[in-house]
Amino acid sequence: MAKSKPKSWVTGRWVIESMDQWDRDYIDAEVPGYFAFDARDSGDFQFGYVQGQIDYRLGERDGKSAVEFTWDGHDEMEAAQGRGWMVLDGDELKGMLFIHHGDESDIVLTREAETET
């Protein structure tokens, strides 16, 4: 039986606060825009009509904790792939998202508030 990895600083669901290429109405067009990172170096995201499955690795950029990832998914029902990176800056993740042969955007995420059950 495989051991599960311990929870890392990036694990969990993050809300997309802003992207320089798309406005709030587009980011939240189908669901509130988000990124979710699990403890198995994978996850998923969606904003607007773009959604993907993530394969990520943790590291550092300029002395800050960072996450770098590739993704595979769809952009308006067409197959799409890309990559990205983000650094932990206080309570935010800030970085870039790239769509292969397409758009690129600055992106800012904040950790989703935990709800009480």
C-alpha positions in Angstrom: 0.0 0.0 0.0 1.5 3.4 -1.0 2.1 5.9 1.7 0.3 9.2 1.2 2.5 12.3 1.2 2.1 14.8 4.0 0.1 17.9 3.3 2.2 20.7 1.8 1.8 24.5 2.0 0.1 24.5 -1.5 -2.4 21.7 -0.8 -6.1 22.8 -0.9 -8.4 25.0 -2.9 -7.4 28.5 -4.1 -9.7 31.2 -5.4 -8.6 33.2 -8.5 -8.5 36.8 -7.4 -7.4 38.3 -10.7 -5.9 37.6 -14.1 -4.6 40.4 -16.3 -6.1 38.9 -19.5 -9.6 38.2 -18.3 -12.1 40.1 -16.2 -14.1 38.8 -13.2 -17.2 38.0 -15.3 -15.2 35.7 -17.5 -13.2 34.2 -14.7 -16.4 33.2 -12.9 -18.5 32.5 -16.1 -19.4 28.8 -15.2 -18.0 28.4 -11.7 -16.1 30.7 -9.4 -12.6 30.5 -10.8 -10.2 28.2 -8.8 -7.1 26.1 -8.6 -7.1 22.9 -6.4 -3.8 21.2 -5.5 -3.9 17.7 -3.9 -1.2 15.9 -1.9 -0.3 13.7 -4.9 1.4 16.5 -7.0 -1.8 16.9 -9.1 -5.0 18.9 -9.1 -7.3 20.8 -11.3 -8.5 24.3 -12.1 -11.2 26.2 -14.0 -11.8 29.7 -15.0 -14.2 30.9 -17.7 -14.4 28.1 -20.3 -10.9 26.8 -19.6 -10.4 23.8 -17.4 -7.5 21.5 -16.8 -5.8 18.7 -14.8 -2.6 19.8 -13.2 0.8 18.0 -12.6 2.8 20.1 -10.2 6.2 20.3 -8.5 7.2 22.4 -5.5 10.4 24.4 -5.5 11.7 28.0 -5.0 11.9 31.1 -7.2 14.0 34.0 -6.0 14.0 32.6 -2.4 10.2 32.2 -2.2 8.2 29.0 -2.1 7.0 28.2 -5.6 4.8 25.8 -7.5 5.4 25.0 -11.2 3.0 23.0 -13.2 1.9 21.7 -16.5 -1.8 21.1 -17.4 -3.9 19.3 -19.9 -7.6 20.1 -20.5 -10.0 22.1 -22.6 -10.5 25.7 -23.7 -14.1 26.3 -24.9 -14.4 22.5 -25.6 -11.2 22.4 -27.7 -8.3 20.4 -26.4 -5.7 22.6 -24.7 -2.5 22.3 -22.7 -0.2 24.7 -21.0 2.1 25.4 -18.1 2.5 27.9 -15.3 4.2 28.9 -12.1 3.3 30.8 -8.9 5.2 32.0 -5.9 3.9 32.3 -2.4 3.8 36.0 -1.5 2.3 36.5 1.9 -1.2 34.9 1.7 -1.3 34.9 -2.1 0.0 32.9 -4.9 1.2 35.1 -7.7 2.5 34.0 -11.1 1.8 33.2 -14.7 -0.5 30.9 -16.6 0.3 29.9 -20.2 -2.0 28.3 -22.8 0.1 26.4 -25.4 0.0 28.4 -28.7 -2.4 30.8 -27.0 -2.9 33.4 -24.3 -0.8 34.0 -21.2 -1.8 35.9 -18.1 -0.6 37.1 -14.8 -2.6 35.4 -12.1 -3.2 36.0 -8.4 -4.8 33.3 -6.1 -5.9 33.4 -2.4 -6.7 30.4 -0.3 -10.3 29.5 -0.2 -11.9 30.2 3.2 -12.7 27.1 5.1 -16.4 26.6 5.7 -17.6 25.2 9.0 -19.9 22.1 8.8 
